[in-house]
Amino acid sequence: MRLYLVRHGMATTKEENPDRPLSEQGQKDVGRMASFLGRAGIRVSRVIHSEILRAQQTALAFSPVIGPGRIVEEMKNLTPASPLDSLVEAAAAWSDDTMVVGHDPFMSRITSYLTCGDANAGVVAFDPGTVACLERDPIITEKGGHWMLMWHMSPTLLGA
């Protein structure tokens, strides 16, 4: 099972819009990343996002490309300061490839926790629009299994 952890795309400032939707650059970056993953053959059974607008917009940009025909779902406790246990418990029960769109530092912390057991290890950095692919080790099953970082990609690698 693969878990694709995504930080939402670049958002507008609070001064531009208090709801902080994706900026024009954020929309472009997320669109390019979705297109790249689609061409790479990435497909997921579900796309889940936080309750914050910019994460929802990011999930809606990915879903038609890598999860065609799938319903985009909202999940609580994916905000920057959320505790990790809700996602850890949920992911332990999943058997299908899943994408989760949230915020940093939550995404950095959950990646570190799942891969090395220490949320503060700083395993990867999540720029806006970044995707990390984790794969669950099927042999190690305690606490939902051990996860391995397969790859990590930022929109800056895709160029303009």
N, C-alpha and C positions, 0 to 999 in steps of 0.2 A: 504494500500500500504506500502510495506517495502522498505527501502533504505539501502543498504549494502555499507558502506563506508570503503575503504581499503587503507592502506598505502602500497606502493610497497614493495617487499621483499628487503632484504639486498643487497646492490650494491657493486661493486668493488670500489676501490679508483681511483681517477683521475690519479695517478701514474701508476696503473695497466692497466687502459684503460680510455682514456679521455671521452669516451661516457658513462661510468659508467653503464654497463649492470648489470644484477643480478649476484651476486657472486654464487659460488657453494652452499654455505650455504643458500643463498637467494632462490635459485631454490628449494632446499630441503624443506625449511620452507613453501614456497608458495604451493608446491606440497602436503605437509602434510595437510595444512590448507584447500586446495581445496578438498582433499579426505575426510577430516572430515566433511566439510559442505555438500558434496555430500551424504555421509552416513546418515547425519541428515535430508536429504530430502529437502535441500534448492535448489530452482530453481528460476531463474530470466528470465525475458523476454529480457533484454538487459544488456550488459557489456560495460561500457564506461571507457576510460582511457585518461590520459593527453598525450600530444605530445612527452613526454620524454620516451626514450627507456625502462628504467627499469619498468615504469608503463605499457607500452604496453606488455612487457614480462610477467608481473604479470597477466594482464587481459587475455592474451592468455593461461596461465596455468589454470585459473579458468573457463574460458568459456566452454571447452568441458565437464567439470564435472557438473557445475551448470546451464549452459545455452546451453545445447547441440543443435546444429543446428542453433544457433544464430550468428549474425554477431557482431564482436567486433568493436566498434565505437570509434573514437578519438574525444575529445572535447577540445576546447581551454579554458584557464583560470582555470586550475586545478593544476598549478605549486605552489611551496611553498608560494610565495608572491602574488598570484592572488587575486583580489577582490572576494568577496563571491556572489555578486548579480547575476552573470550568472547562477550559479548552483541553487541558491535559486529560481530564476524565472523558470528555466527548470524543477526542481523537482515539483514545484507547479502544473505544467500541466500534470505530469505523473500519470498514474493510475495503471500501472503494476509494479511489483517488479523489482528493478533495482540495479545493482552493479556499483559503481563508484570507480575507482582506481586512486589515486593521491599521493600527497606528504604531508609531514608535514613541517611547521605548518598549512597548509591549512586544512587538515583533522581534526585536533584538533579544529581549529577555526570554521569550518562549523558545526561540531557536537555541539559545545557550542551554536552557534547562533541559530540553528534549535531547540534545546531543551530548551533553556532558554532565547533566545533573546539577549545574550551578547557574542560576539565572543571571548572575553578574559576571560571568566569564568573558563576555564580549566576543563571542565567536564570529559574528558578522555585523556589518553596519548596514542599515537600511535607509538609503537615500529615498526620496519620494519616487514611487513607481517601481521599486526594487522587488524582485521575486527570488525566494530561496526555495529550493526543492529538497525536502527531507524524505528519506525512505526508512520505513520501520524494519528493523532487523527481525525476521520471523522467528529466529531461534531464541532470542532473549525476550521473555514475556512478562517479567515482573513490572508492575506499575504501568502497564500498557505497552511495554516494549522499549527497546533502545532505538533511537533514531540516528541515522547517519546523514550528514550533509552531502548531497549528491552534487549540487551546483548552486551558484548564487549569481544573479545578474542584475545590473543597474541599467536604466535607460541610457546613461551616458555611453555605454559600450555599443549601443546601436547607432550612434552618430546622429546627424541632423537629418 
